[in-house]
Amino acid sequence: MAAMAYIRADKPEAAIRFRQRAEEILRRLEQFPESGRVIPEFPELPYREVVIPPYRFFYRIKGEIIWVVAVWHGAQLPKEP
């Protein structure tokens, strides 16, 4: 993931903490797939998001599978996930 490389180049310890936090939150989706919120900019789409500051992880639930479809920096305005 480009975000990890960017963080690691400046602050390796921060990259490790970010990765641990991201893994923790994304793994929680295995138990609670609908715990992420509907994407405010696109409430009509079948996607949800979890925010792991400063990034937004967009995902879709398909049966038993959770697909992470995009990762955006919080300052970016997505055209469509």
Protein Blocks (a to p, Z undefined) as FASTA:
>chain_A
ZZlmmmmmmmmmlmmmmmmmmmmmmmmmmmmmmlpccdfklmmbccdcddddfbdcdddd
ehjaccdfbdcdfkbccfbZZ
